Amino acid sequence: MCGIAGYIHKTRLTYNDGVMKEMLEVLAHRGPDSNSHWGNEEECVFLGHRRLAILDLSDAGKQPMLSNDEELVVVFNGEIYNFDEIRNELKTLGYTFNTGSDTEMILYAYKEWGIETVSKFIGMFAIVLFDRKKKQVYFVRDRFGVKPLFIFESEKLLMFSSEIKAFYKHPEFKSDINQDAIPLFLKYGYIPTPYSIFTHVRKVKPGQILQYDVEKGMVVRELTYWEPLAAFNKEKFYNKTETEITSEIVDLLKSAFQYRMVADVPVGIFLSGGIDSSLVTALLTKQLGYKLKTFTIGFDNEAYNEAKIAREVSVLLNTEHYEYICTEKEALEIIPQLPIYYDEPFADSSAIPTMLLSEKVRSHVTVALSADGGDELFGGYTKYFSREGLYNMLRNSPVALRYPIGWGLGLMRRYWRMQGRYDKDAILERAQEIVHAKDKSASFLKKIDYRLFSNYELKKLLQGTYKKVDTAFDVTGSLSADNSEIEKMQSTDVKTYMLDDILVKVDRATMAHSLEGREPLLDHRLFEYVARIPAGIKFKNNIPKYLLKEIDYTLLPKELLDLPKRGFAVPIQHWLLNELAMFCDNYLSEQEIAASGVFNYQEIKKLRLRFQKERRRADADRIWRILCFQMWFSHWIKDKV
């Protein structure tokens, strides 16, 4: 895993070697082992790379890497786990290789099969490849978006990077804030792809290829080579038994896990003691024979501490286990660092323990497996099941009743707004929109389910004007009739919450400490198989993650796995009332609010007073999101002026 950055001049700007070096320097945490860059002023293309050596630790694996004939140049962040098989296939076609890295394989796979060769790759990757003969540059992101890839574009140049912070080092960077992204962040706690906090910056979508023509100075083609909806729309396995399906899932899990163990450096596992991480650890140890290092973080506050469960799992699986207890002081010290590594406003508070754990783990291993994606692939969120019931109720309710119900909800909303209870107004707004919506799709249900601020509240809170923009919540394509409402919600989550919250959290937290995070459950072969399992088997008896649990029960005690999980819960509500109160006094002061020019200070003042009096968790979450934005603004905008 690494950091990549570079740019393409659309006009004859003078090349400055120092700019390229500075762009790479701010990505040093992503690749501390080496850095190098390549460029040609005549071709106006400049590519840079920071290396975290994982495969072929010799200098031969350095990037940017050129093909033998020097017609191709590539920089690449991530891992292609099946590179050895593809390389062997290329050898039979007459290609020779000078390194043991997956990077070199990319060059000759492209030369043989074209850019669509990425559909052969099993892995996580962000690739930028320059075809010097055809004068085309390709930008490619992996199927799930595990690896980030940002693009800045203006009339003078196009830049790319693994993190936005590298763009600041180029004198042509424009940091105009995207006003339309601010309400998206406040609603969801992250900014959905393809948008970013900046007007001129976008995220390459997962499963997407962008083709840039150097001579024309523009992106000439946007190609989707993989789409999760296509997996759900394939014919279901109606002729397979549950036993057959379970056996085939185990085979796919083993293959996916073994691929993620390939490295020339030590590999460990984040072990929480939950269904997903326990399954990864159990299969690798009990059935594949690996001796593993496992890592867990707990809290000195027992209400948030789950380290004991992970410890019991590690003993049963005979792993070399490391347990870290996070003090409140350590957690609070992380908060000012969050905007440094999360280049956009980001409000998932579980980033705090994830960063602390990553720091501890890095002293033992260079690669850590995580078990993210299990909920999205196998239906682990309990909300899936409650929302399905709501959908069915609305679908079957008489149309004639919807107007009076909506009218009644509107009266209730006005009452609660008069009482200053915007938390209740937000809930009722969601219900009202469900009643009036012509499209009762699960995508819509997920959007309103995750929304924190109501539209009414946003109008009062925000100073500027903004327009509604479509996201993957709104534009999801269509799923065949064979798919349940839960599967529709899963497909939405994969393209929203998992992509822009979970995967962003893990990537930035691990890379902040030069630790490569791998996601063994996010293997597209596994996803495509599970998407075809009939809902009656996948969600049998309305049990979340039914199939994963059944597999896990054969490896570990059921009573241990069924203990309630809280995840990386963080006591934000308590902190905002106590340790973070002065922090809020600073960043949410009238002076700081005026400096950002985004919020109405009087509304924030009312919100804080209400929270101090009534201490509701929903208001704590609202304040936390505003605080995260203000911290980001202070670090990346105010302090840069």
N, C-alpha and C positions, 0 to 999 in steps of 0.2 A: 504494500500500500504506500501511497505517496501523495505528493501535492503537485499539481500541474498548473501552469500559467503561460500566457503568451498573447500575441496580438498580430493583427493583419492590418497594414496600412491601406486605406482606400486611395489616399493621395500620397504624394512623395514627401512624407514627413522624414526628417532626419533621424536616423537610427541612433539611439542612445543606449550604449551597453550598460550604463549605470542604472537605467530605469528597469531593465530586465532583471538585473541582479537584485534590485530593491524589491521587486515584485516577488521574487523567489525567497528573499530573506524573511519576509513576513509569514511565509509558509513553512518555516524551518521546523516547526513542531510536527508537521505532517511527514517530514522526511529529513531526519537529522544526520543520516549517514553520508550523504553527498548531495551536491547540486551542480547542475550544468545547463547550458542552453545552446541553442543553435539558431542561426538566422542568416538571411541573405537579403541585403538591402535592395538588390535588383528585383527580387521576387516579392519583397515587402512582407514576408512571413517570418515570425520569430516565435520559437517554441522553447519552453523552459520546464525543468523538472527538479523536484526535491525527492530524494530517495530514502525510503525505509526498506532496507534490504531484507527480503523474505525468501526468495528463490534465487539461486545462483549468486552467492554473496560476493563473487569476484567483481572486478571492475568491468568485466565483459558485459555484465547485466545493466550497465549504466544507460540512462536516457538523457536527451533524445537519442533514438537509435535510427540509423539509416540502413536501408537495404544494401546488398553488395554492389548493385549498380548505381546506388545513390539517387535513384528516382523517387524513393519513398522515404518519408521521415515520420516518426510516430512518437508521441508522449502518451502515457497511459497510467491511470491510477486504479488500483484494484488487483484482482486475481482472476485468472481464467483456469479453473481447476482441471479441465480436461485437455489442457494444452498438449500434454504428452501424446495423447491419442491422435490429435489433429496433426501434430508435428510428424508422427510416424506415417500418417496418410500422405503428407506432403513429401516425405522422403521417398515413398514409392513412386511419386511423380517426378523425381529427379532433383528435388531441392536439397541443399546442404545447409547445415546450421553450425554456427560458431559459438553459441552459448547454450546454457541450460535454462534460459528464461522464457516465460510466456510472451514477453514483449516481441522477441524475434519472430515467434510463430505468427503474430498478428500481421507482420509485414508480408510474409509469403502466402498466408491464407488470403489476404486481400489481393495479392498479385495473381493468384490462381482463380479465385472465385468472385472477386469484387467485394464491395462493402457489405453486401447482403450476407457475407460469410459470418457476420456476428451472430446470425441465428444458430450457428453451430456451437457457439460458446456457452459453457456452463460456468457461471461465475458472477462476480460483481465488478463493474468496470465503468470508467469514464475514459473514452479514447478520443484523441485528436490526431488525425492522420492526414498528412499533406502529400498529395500525388503531384510531384513537380512537373511531370510530363504533361498531364492533363490540366494542370493549374486548378486543382480542386482540393478543398480542405473539408474533411468529414468530421463531424462532432457526433459521438455516439454515447448513449447512456444505457446502463443495464436495465433489464426488464422490470425490476421492482423499484429502481432508483436508490439502491443501497449507497452508491457512490455519487456525490454531488457534482454538478457541472453547471456553472453560471456563465452567461454571456452578456457582455455590455456592447452596445452598438450605437454609434453616432454617425454623422455624415463623414467623419474623417477616418474612423477605424472601427474594427471589431476586436474586442478582448475576450479571453476566456480564462477561467480559473476554478480551482476546487473550492475556493472561498472568496467572498466578495472583497475582503480586506486587501487583497493584492491589487485591485483596481485603483485604490487610492494612491498608489505609487506612480501611476501614469499621469502626466500633466493634463491629458485630455479627458480625464474622468469627470463626469457630471453627476453630482450627488443630489439631483432633484428628487425630492420625496414623492412617491406615488401616493397621492391622496386617496385613491380608491382602495389601496391596500390596507389603510389604517382600520376601517371598520371590519374588514376581513380578519385582521389580527385580533381585534377586540372581541369579535364573536367566537373565534375558534382557538385563539391562543397561539396561532401560527399563521403564516401567509401561504395560502395554497398555490401549488404549481399551476401554471407557469409564471405566476406573478412574483415580484419581489418588492421590497420596500422602496426601491428606486425606479423611477420612470423608465430609464434606459437599460435596465438590467432584467433579464429573464432567466428562468431555469429551463434547461433542456428537459423534456418530459421523459419519464421512464419508457423504455422500449422504443425510443425515437432516434432517427438519424437525420441530422441537418447537413445538407450539402452546400458549401459556400464556393462560389465561382470567383477566383481571385481577380480575373480580368474584368468581370462585370461589377465586382465590389458588392455582391449581395448574395443572400441565401436563395438558391434557385430551386431547392427541393426539400420538403419535409416528409420523411417516410416513417411510418410506424411499422416496425418489424415484429412487434409482439404486443398483444392487447389482452388483458385478463378476461374481458367479456367473451372473446372467442373461445376460451377454454370452457366457460360455463355453457356455451351454446353447442358444444359437441354432444353427440348422442350419449345418454346416460347408460351406466352399467346395469341395466335392468335384468340381465341374464346371469349376473354374478351373485353368489351368496355372500353373506356377511363374512364368513370364514375365509373365502377366497380373497375378498377385498382387504381384509385385515392382513393376510399373509403378504399380499402384493404391496401394501403400504409399508410394511416392515422392511421389505427388500429395497424399496425406494429410499426409506429413511437411512438404512445402512449405507447405501451408495452415496447419498448426499452428505452424510456425516464423515465418511471416509475421505471424500474429496476435500472437505474442509480441514482435514488433518494434515494435508500435504504442505510441508514447509521445511526449510533448512534452518529454522530457529525454533525455540521452545513454544509449545501451544498449551493453553489452559482453558478453563471454562468458567463463566459466570454461573454460579449455582445459587438459586434463590430457594430451592426446595419445593417449587411449584411443579405442576404437571409437565410443563414444557422443558425446563432446564433439567429436571430429574430424568426425563425420557432420554434426552441427548446424552447425559452422563451414563445412564444405565446401559443403553445400547452399546456405547463405545467401550465400556468396561466389561460388561457381562457377556456380550455376544461378539464383540470385535477384538477384545483382548488388549485394549490400550491401558497403560498406566497413566493416570491423569492427575494434574494439579487442578484443584477447584478453589474458587474464591467467592466469599460471601461478605456482604456488609450489613451490619446491624446498627441499632441506635441505642444510646444509653437510656432513652425513654422507652420503657417496656411496651407502651401502647403502640409503638411503631416498630418493634423489633421482631424480626422473623428468623434471626440467625440460627435459633435452636433447631428449627425444622431442617434447614440446610445441613447443619452439623450431623443430624441423625441420618440423613440420606448419604452423606459422605462416609460415615462409618460403615453403613451397610454395603457400600460400593467400594470400600477400601481405597479411597482416593487420598492423595496428599493434600490435605485441606488447610486453607488459610482463612481465618475469620478476623474481620476488622470491625471494631465498634466505633461508630462515628459519634463524636461528641457534638453537642449543640454549638459549641464555639467553632469547631472545624467547619460545620455546615454553614454557619453564618459568614465565615470568612470567604467561602466560595462565592457568595452572592455578588459582590462587586466585580468578580472575574467573569461572570456569565456573559455580559455584552462583548467582552473581548473575543471570546471564542464563538459565540453565536452572533454572526455579523448582522442578523436581522432581529427585530423584536421577537422574542421567543419566551413563552410563559409556562412551559411544562416544568413544574418545580422538582420533578424527579430527576432532572438534569443534575441537581446538586449531589445526591448520593452516587449517581452514575459517574460523575467526574471524580469524586473522592475514591470510589472503588477502582477506577481506571488508573489513578495515580499509584495506588498501592500495588496493583497487579503488575504494573510495568517493571517493577524491580525483580520480578520472577520470570516473566515470559514476555515475548514480543507479539504473540498472537493470542487473542481470547475469543472463544466461541460464545455467542449469545443465543438466546432461544426466542427471539422476537418473531412474530408472524403466526404463532400457533393459534391465537384467538381469531385472526382474520381468515386463516385457511380452514380451520376445523370448527368454527362457530363457537368461540369461547365466551363471548360477551353475553351476559344475561339480558341486556337490553335488546338483543336480537329477538328474543322470544316474546318479551313484553310488547315490543313495537309491532311484531307480526300480528298479535292479537288486536292491537289498535287499528292496524290497517284493515283487517278482516271486518271489524266492527263498522268502520266507516264505509267500506265497500258495500256492505249489506244494509246500511241504514237508509230509510226512505228519503229521497231527494227533498220532499216537501218539508221535512223537519230541519234541514240544514240551515235555512235562513233564520228561523226563530232561535235556534241554538246559537248561531253566530251572533245574533242581535243581543241575546242574553249575556254572552261572553264579553261583548263590547261594553255593556253596562258595568259588568264586574271590573273590567279593566279601568274604566274611568274612576270607579270608586277607589280602587287600590292606588291609582296614581295620585288621587287627592290626599291619600294617607301617606304618600311618599314611599309606598311599597313597590318599587320597580322590579324587585325580584319576582313578586307575584304577577306583575304586569307582563314580564317576559314569558312566564309559563302560560298565562292565558293567551298571549299573542300567538304562541305556537299552536295552542289548541284551536284558536280562531282561524288560523291559516289552514290547518288541516280540514276544518269543516268547509271552508269556502273554496279550497283548491280543486280545480278540475283534474289536475294530475295528482293522484294519490300514490305516486310511485314511492318505493322504499328510499330512493335517493332523497326525495323531499323530506321524508320522515327522519332520515339521518341528519339532514341539514338542521332541521328545527330542534332535533334532539341535542345536538352539540352546541347550539347557539347559547351564549351566556347573556349578552346584552340584547334587549328588544330594539327594534328599529326606532320606536318612539324615544327610548332612552338615549340612543346614539345621536339623534337629532339635537337633543338638549345638551349632550356632553361634548360634541365635536364643534369646533369653531368654523372650520372650512366647509367647502362643498365637496361632495363626492358623488359618484354615480355607481350604480350596481353593475358589477361585472360577473360574467358567468365563470363558474369553476367546475370541477369534476362533480360537485354536488348537483349541478344543474344540467350538465351535458354528459350523460353516461352511456349513450347508445341504447340499444334494446337487447333484452334477454329473451330467449325463447320461452314458450309456455311451460317447458319442462322444469323451469327453475322456480323455486319457492321464493317468498318474500325475504326470507332470511338470506338466501343466496344473492338477492339483489342488494341487500344491505352490505353483505361481505364485499361484493365487487366495488361498492362505493368506498368502503373503508380502506381497501387496498390502495386506492388512488387518492386518498385524502389523509385521514388520520395516521395510518401506518406510514405513508410516504413522507408527509411533511412535519409530523410530530415525532413518532417513535424512531424512525431511521435517522432523522436529523439529530435528535438527542444523542443517540449512540455514536454516530460518526464524529460529531464535534467533541464529545466527552472523551472518547478513546483517543482520537487524534491529538487532542490537547496535550496528551502525555506520550505521544509517539507509540501508541499501542494499536495494532491492527485488530479491528473487530470484524468477526465473520458471523454470518447468519445461516446456520445449517438448515433451518426449516424453510428458508426462502430459496428453494431450488425449483426452477420452473417446471421440471418434470414431475415433481411431487404435487405442485399446485395444479397442473393440468390434469393429473390423475384424480385428485380429491374433488376437483370441480365437477367431475363426471359421476361421482357417487350419488345415487338417489337420496333425496332429502330424508326419506323414511329410514334409511340406515345411518346417514351422517348425523342426523339429529334425533336419533331414536329416543322415544319417550321424553322428548324435549330436554334432553340432558346436554348441557354445553360440553363441547369437545368429547363427545361420547366415544368415538373411535380411539382417540389418543389415550383416553383414560383406560379403555379396555386393554390396550397394549401395555400401558404403564403398570396395570395391576398384575401382569404376569412377571414383572421384574422387581417390584417393590411392594411393601405392605399397603393395602387399600386404606387402612385407618390413618396412615401417615400422609398419604397423598390427598385424602379428602379433608384434611384440616383447612380451615378458612384462610384464604390469602388476602393480604392487603396491598401487595405490590410495594413499590418504593414510595410509600406515603410519607409526606413531609408536613410538619405542623405549622403551615403557613398562617393559619388563623391565630394561633397562639403567638407566633413571632410578630405579626403585625400589631398586636396589642401590647407587646412588650419590647423585645430586643430590637425590632425593626421600626419601632415608632419614631425614633429620631431620624432614622434613615428616610422614612416617609416625610417627616417634617422638612428635610432638605430637598429631596427630589420632587415632592409634590407641593412645595411652597409656591406662593403667588408669583415670585420672581422667576422660578424655574419653569412654571407652567407658561408664563408669558414668553419666556425665551423660546420654547418649542413652538408656540403659536398654534397648537393642535387642539387643546382642551379648554373648556369653559371652567375657570377656576372655581367659581361659585358652586357648580355642580359637584366638583370633586370635594369641596369643603363639606357640602351636605352629605355626600356619600360617606366620608370619613366619620363625621359626627354620628350618623345613623349606625355605622358599624360599631363605634365605641360604645354606643348605648345599647344596641340590640344584639351585637356579636353574632351575626348570621354568617354561615360559611359562604353563601352566595355573594355577599358583599365583600368578604375577604378575597374571594377570587377576582372580583371586579377591581379592587384596589391593587392586587398583585399584578394584573395585566397592565394597568395604567403605569404602575411603578416600573415594570419591565420596559415599557416603551420609553419612559423618561430616562432610565439608566442608559438605554441604547442611544437615545438622542444626545445625551450629555457626552458620551464617549466618542461617538462616531460623527456627530454633526457639530455640536457646540464647541467641543475641544479642538476641532480641526479648522475652525474659522480663524 
